Amino acid sequence: MGTWTLTSGSGSIVDPNDPNTTVDDLVVGQSDFLWTIDNGACGSSSATQSVFIYDDNAPDSDAGPDQGCATRTPVPTSPRTRWCSQPQVVGQWSAGTGVFADVIDPNTNVSGLSLGTNTFRWTIDNGPCGTTTDEVTITLFDDQQPIADTGPDQELCTPTSTTTHREVR
């Protein structure tokens, strides 16, 4: 005699003793079912079956608008000001020169941004329903650069006058 038991997730087992039973009321996500066979004095055995339900209407990846800031202003600690789409399935940050606190958390912080362009990719894997990606760019400018200075204005009297000007760096 075998028996199905729901161990995590959701679902209603139609006939718990039928090895080929159907399950109703599954929702998006993972549900785990345990099949246990009791063989009396010879003992019992069991195995787990996981069922993954994906949402065909899950939102596409959205990494948000690109950003720019200078090094003296507060450096952004997250790849976006508006958080990415909250996945019903697994999402993951990748690419870029920063270090993510948690690559599968859409609301994670990122540190170690480099001067210049930092591009990050948010990917949502929706199983058989498809994978979507979106990128966000954070441009970090160096506000320690010297200010452009060409020197004082000059007034000349004749075309034969000479002048000296400083090179702009």
N, C-alpha and C positions, 0 to 999 in steps of 0.2 A: 504494500500500500504506500503510495506516495502522496505528498501534500505540498502545495504551493503556499508560500507565505510572503507577504509584502514586507521587506526589511527597511526600505527607504524610498522616498518619493511618494508617488500617488498611483492609484489604480485600484479597480475593483475586480477581483478574480471571480470569474463566472462560476467555475467548478473547481474548487481547490484540489480535488483528487484526480482530475483528468490531466495527464501529462501534456496534452495538446489543447488545453483550455484557452479561451479568449480572455482578454483583460479590457475592461471598460474604464472610462473616466481618466485616461492618461492626460497629463498636462505637459507643457514644454519643460524640458529638463531631463534629468536621469531618474529612473525608478529601478530599484533592485528587487528581484524576486528570488527566494530561496526554495529549491525543490529538494525535499527530504524524503528518502525512502527508508522505511522501518522494516528491517528484515528479522524481526524477533530476536531470538537468541544469538543470531549471527551478527547483530549490531545494525547500525544505520549508516547511511552515507548521504551527503548533500552536496549540492552545487548551486552557485549563484548565477542568475541570468540578468544582465543589465539591459534595459531598454532606454534608448535615447530618442526623445521627441524634439525635433527642431521646429522653429517658428518660421514658416515661409514668409511671414509679414514682418520679420525683424527689421529694424531700421538699418540702413547702410551705415558704413563707417563714417564718422564725422570727427576729424581731428581739430576742427575749429579754425579761426582766422589766423593768418600769419601775424607775428609780433616783432617789434624792434625795440631795443632799449640800449642805453649807454651803461658802461660799467659802474658809474657812480650812482646811478639810480638803482632802486631795488631790482636785483636780477630776478627774473621770473623763476619760480620754483616748480612750476608745472608747465607742461607743454602747451597749455591753452588757458585762456581766460574763461571760456565757456566749455564745460566738460564734454567729452566725447559721448557719443550715443551709448547709453547703458545697454550692454548686450544681454540678450536672453541666453546666449551661448558664449563660447570662449572668445575673449578679445585679448589682444596683446600688442604692446608697444615694441618697436624695433627701430633700427637705424639710428643715425645721429651720433654725436660725440658725447652726449651726457650720460649720466648713470641714473637709472630708474630705481626708486625705492622698491617698487613692485611692478614688474612688467605686465601683469595681467589685471591690474587695478586701473580702471579708466580715470580715477581721481588721484593717481600717484604723484609724488614729487619727483623732480629730476634735478640733479646737481652736476657740477663739473662742466658747465657749458663753456664752449670755446669762443674766443673772439671770432666774429664773422658769422657765417650762416650755419645754423644747426637745424637740420631737418629730421623730423621724427615721423614714423609711420604707425598708424593705429589700424590693426587688422582684426576683423571679426570673421571667425570661421563658423559658418552656420551649417556645417555638415553637408548633407546632400542638397540643401537649399542654396549653397554657394558661399563664396568668400568675397568680402568687400574690403577695400583698403582706402585710406585717406591720409594725406600728409599735412603737417603743419610745420612752418618754418619760424624759428626764433632767430633774429639777427641781433647779435651782440656787438655794439660799437664801442670803440675805445675812446672814452672822453678824456684821456690823458694826452692825446695828440696835441702838439703845439698849435696855437691859433695862427692862421695865415697872416703874414705881415710883410708888406712890400716897402715899408719905410715911409718917410714923410712925403707929402706932396711937394712938387718942385715947379718953379716958374722960370722960364727961359726967355731971354731977350731977343736973341737972333738965332737963325738956323745953324750958325757955326758954334754956338755954345755947346758944351759937353755936359753930360750928366752921368751920374752913377746910380744904378738902382740895384737893389738887393734881390737875390734869387729867392723865389718862393719855394719853400720846402714843405 
